[in-house]
Amino acid sequence: MKINIEQVESSIAEELDKPLKAALKRHGYPVHESLRLRLSLLNADGRKKRSNAVAQAWAPEKSEPAQFWLEPFAVAESAPVSEVAARAETLPPSGEPSAKASPDATGESLNVHPAEAELLRALDRAESTPGWSFVSLKKFRDEILPVENIPYLRSDVERQNALRYAIDNRLILRKPVPNPKSPQFPVTSIRLNRLMPKVQAVLGQPRKDLDFHPIHIKGEPLSAIILRERR
C-alpha cells in the first residue's frame, strides 16, 4: 500500500508536535493544549501538494518547501489541511488569539479563526471604498491584503489559501465583470456573501431570517372559492 502526501504530513506533524511545543516553552512561548502542529508539503512554486499524491512526490532535495503552523483542534478536524485558512509560516506567541466563537443573532456560536475574520473585514472595507463599483480579485489579493498586514496571512501562499477557503465555502462570491480598459478580457470580481451566518457574525450584522413564513388571510380558503365557482 502506497503512502500519500496527506498521511506523511499527518505523521510528521504528530512526531514533531510535542518536541516543538517543548522547545517553544523553553524559549518563553508556552503553547496551549488546544493547539496542535500541522504540516503542509509544498511544490517549488509554493503551492500545496495534492493530498492524494504519492509520498515520493515531495522532494526536499529540489528545494521544495514545507510549511508548519499551529491551529486549534476544532479547526483542524473540521477542514482538510489543504483548505485551512489559518496558515502561518511563523509560530505565534501563546498570547496571540487563535480561534474565536462569534455568536450570531440567534445566540449560536460560530467558530471563526482571527485570520478568516480579518480577511472578511478587509473585503468589507474594500467594498465600501468610495467610487468603486466592484472589487477585483487580483487587486484585493495582490495589493489590498498585503498592506493589511494580517497575522497568519503574511505570504502570498497564505493569502491565496485563505481566499480559496473562503470562496470554496461560499463566504466570498466571484463574478466576471466587464473590464473598462480591455472589454475583451473580463475581470473577476469578488464580494462578501452577506447572507451567510458566519459573515454576518464577523461583521456584527443581525442575522436575516430567510425562512418562508406563510401569511394568514381571514376568510374561507381560496381553494373553496375556486371549487364553488366551478360548480
C-alpha positions as CSV (number, residue, x, y, z in Angstrom):
1,M,0.0,0.0,0.0
2,K,1.4,3.3,-1.1
3,I,1.6,6.2,1.4
4,N,0.2,9.5,0.2
5,I,1.2,13.1,1.0
6,E,-1.6,13.6,3.4
7,Q,-0.5,10.6,5.5
8,V,3.1,11.8,5.5
9,E,2.1,15.3,6.6
10,S,-0.1,13.9,9.5
11,S,2.6,11.5,10.6
12,I,5.5,14.1,10.6
13,A,3.3,16.7,12.4
14,E,2.4,14.2,15.1
15,E,6.0,13.2,15.7
16,L,7.1,16.9,15.9
17,D,4.2,18.2,17.9
18,K,5.5,17.6,21.5
19,P,9.2,18.3,20.8
20,L,8.3,21.6,19.1
21,K,5.9,22.7,21.9
22,A,8.7,21.8,24.5
23,A,11.2,24.0,22.5
24,L,8.8,26.9,22.3
25,K,8.1,26.7,26.0
26,R,11.8,26.8,26.8
27,H,12.1,30.0,24.8
28,G,9.2,31.6,26.6
29,Y,6.3,30.7,24.3
30,P,4.1,28.1,26.1
31,V,1.5,26.6,23.8
32,H,-2.0,25.9,24.9
33,E,-3.1,22.2,24.9
34,S,-5.9,23.1,22.5
35,L,-3.4,23.8,19.7
36,R,-1.6,21.1,17.6
37,L,1.1,21.2,15.0
38,R,0.1,20.9,11.3
39,L,2.3,20.4,8.3
40,S,1.8,21.2,4.6
41,L,4.3,19.9,1.9
42,L,4.5,22.4,-1.0
43,N,5.7,22.5,-4.6
44,A,8.7,24.6,-5.5
45,D,6.3,27.4,-6.5
46,G,4.7,27.4,-3.0
47,R,1.5,25.6,-4.0
48,K,0.1,22.8,-1.8
49,K,1.0,19.3,-2.9
50,R,-2.1,17.2,-3.8
51,S,-3.1,15.3,-0.7
52,N,-3.6,12.0,-2.6
53,A,-0.3,12.2,-4.4
54,V,2.3,9.5,-3.5
55,A,4.7,10.4,-0.7
56,Q,7.7,10.5,-3.1
57,A,6.0,13.4,-5.0
58,W,7.7,15.8,-2.4
59,A,11.4,16.2,-3.0
60,P,13.3,18.3,-0.4
61,E,16.5,17.9,-2.5
62,K,14.8,20.1,-5.1
63,S,14.3,22.9,-2.5
64,E,10.6,22.2,-2.2
65,P,9.4,23.9,0.9
66,A,7.3,22.7,3.9
67,Q,5.0,24.8,5.9
68,F,4.3,24.4,9.6
69,W,1.7,26.1,11.8
70,L,-0.4,25.7,15.0
71,E,-4.1,25.6,14.9
72,P,-7.0,24.7,17.2
73,F,-8.2,21.1,17.3
74,A,-11.7,22.2,16.2
75,V,-10.4,23.9,13.0
76,A,-8.0,21.0,12.2
77,E,-10.8,18.4,12.5
78,S,-13.4,20.3,10.5
79,A,-11.4,21.1,7.4
80,P,-8.7,19.3,5.4
81,V,-5.1,20.5,5.7
82,S,-5.1,22.0,2.2
83,E,-8.1,24.2,2.9
84,V,-7.4,25.7,6.3
85,A,-7.2,29.5,6.1
86,A,-5.2,29.8,9.3
87,R,-1.8,29.1,7.9
88,A,1.3,30.6,9.5
89,E,5.0,30.5,8.5
90,T,5.9,31.8,11.9
91,L,4.6,30.4,15.1
92,P,2.7,33.0,17.2
93,P,3.3,33.5,21.0
94,S,0.7,31.9,23.2
95,G,-0.8,35.2,24.0
96,E,-1.9,35.8,20.4
97,P,-5.5,34.8,19.7
98,S,-6.2,31.5,17.9
99,A,-9.9,30.8,17.1
100,K,-12.9,32.8,18.4
101,A,-16.5,31.8,18.6
102,S,-18.6,34.6,17.2
103,P,-22.2,34.4,18.2
104,D,-24.8,35.2,15.6
105,A,-28.2,36.9,16.2
106,T,-29.7,33.6,17.3
107,G,-27.1,33.1,20.0
108,E,-25.5,30.2,18.1
109,S,-21.7,30.2,18.3
110,L,-19.7,30.1,15.1
111,N,-16.1,29.2,15.1
112,V,-14.2,31.9,13.2
113,H,-10.4,32.0,13.1
114,P,-9.0,35.5,13.5
115,A,-7.3,35.4,10.1
116,E,-10.6,34.4,8.5
117,A,-12.4,37.2,10.3
118,E,-9.9,39.8,9.3
119,L,-10.0,38.6,5.7
120,L,-13.8,39.1,5.6
121,R,-13.5,42.5,7.3
122,A,-10.8,43.6,4.8
123,L,-13.1,42.8,1.9
124,D,-16.0,44.6,3.6
125,R,-13.8,47.7,3.8
126,A,-12.7,47.3,0.2
127,E,-16.4,47.1,-0.9
128,S,-17.1,50.3,0.9
129,T,-14.3,52.3,-0.9
130,P,-15.9,55.4,-2.5
131,G,-16.0,55.3,-6.3
132,W,-15.5,51.5,-6.6
133,S,-18.3,49.6,-8.4
134,F,-16.6,46.3,-7.7
135,V,-13.5,44.7,-6.0
136,S,-11.1,42.9,-8.3
137,L,-10.0,39.5,-7.0
138,K,-6.4,40.2,-8.3
139,K,-6.2,43.7,-6.8
140,F,-7.6,42.5,-3.4
141,R,-5.2,39.6,-3.2
142,D,-2.1,41.2,-4.6
143,E,-2.5,44.9,-3.4
144,I,-5.0,45.3,-0.6
145,L,-4.3,42.2,1.5
146,P,-0.5,42.7,1.7
147,V,-0.9,46.2,3.2
148,E,-3.5,44.9,5.7
149,N,-0.7,43.0,7.5
150,I,-3.0,40.3,8.8
151,P,-1.3,37.8,11.1
152,Y,-1.2,34.3,9.5
153,L,-1.7,35.9,6.1
154,R,1.7,37.5,5.5
155,S,2.8,35.5,2.5
156,D,1.4,35.1,-1.0
157,V,0.7,31.4,-0.3
158,E,-1.2,32.1,2.9
159,R,-3.3,34.8,1.2
160,Q,-4.2,32.5,-1.7
161,N,-5.1,29.6,0.5
162,A,-7.3,31.8,2.7
163,L,-9.1,33.3,-0.3
164,R,-9.6,29.9,-1.8
165,Y,-11.0,28.6,1.5
166,A,-13.5,31.5,1.8
167,I,-14.5,31.1,-1.9
168,D,-14.9,27.3,-1.7
169,N,-17.1,27.8,1.4
170,R,-19.2,30.5,-0.3
171,L,-18.2,33.1,2.2
172,I,-16.9,35.1,-0.8
173,L,-18.7,35.1,-4.2
174,R,-17.0,35.5,-7.5
175,K,-18.4,37.1,-10.7
176,P,-16.9,38.2,-14.0
177,V,-17.4,41.9,-14.8
178,P,-16.5,43.9,-17.9
179,N,-13.0,45.3,-17.9
180,P,-13.2,49.1,-18.5
181,K,-9.7,49.1,-20.1
182,S,-9.9,45.8,-22.0
183,P,-13.5,44.8,-22.7
184,Q,-12.4,41.5,-24.3
185,F,-10.8,40.4,-21.0
186,P,-13.4,40.3,-18.2
187,V,-12.2,40.9,-14.7
188,T,-13.1,38.5,-11.8
189,S,-14.8,40.5,-9.1
190,I,-15.4,39.3,-5.5
191,R,-17.9,40.3,-2.9
192,L,-19.0,39.1,0.6
193,N,-21.8,36.6,0.7
194,R,-23.7,38.6,3.3
195,L,-26.4,36.0,3.6
196,M,-24.0,33.6,5.3
197,P,-24.4,33.5,9.1
198,K,-20.6,33.4,9.6
199,V,-20.2,36.6,7.5
200,Q,-23.0,38.3,9.4
201,A,-21.4,37.3,12.7
202,V,-18.0,38.6,11.8
203,L,-19.4,41.9,10.6
204,G,-21.7,42.2,13.6
205,Q,-24.8,42.3,11.5
206,P,-28.1,40.9,12.6
207,R,-28.9,37.5,11.1
208,K,-31.5,37.8,8.3
209,D,-34.5,35.5,8.5
210,L,-34.6,33.7,5.2
211,D,-37.2,31.2,6.1
212,F,-40.6,31.2,4.4
213,H,-43.5,32.3,6.6
214,P,-47.0,32.0,5.1
215,I,-49.4,34.9,5.5
216,H,-52.7,34.0,7.1
217,I,-55.7,35.8,5.4
218,K,-59.0,35.9,7.1
219,G,-61.9,34.3,5.4
220,E,-62.5,30.9,3.7
221,P,-59.7,29.2,1.8
222,L,-59.0,30.2,-1.8
223,S,-59.4,26.5,-2.8
224,A,-63.0,26.5,-1.5
225,I,-63.9,29.7,-3.5
226,I,-62.4,28.1,-6.7
227,L,-64.4,24.9,-6.3
228,R,-67.6,26.8,-5.6
229,E,-67.2,28.9,-8.7
230,R,-66.6,25.8,-10.9
231,R,-70.0,24.3,-9.9
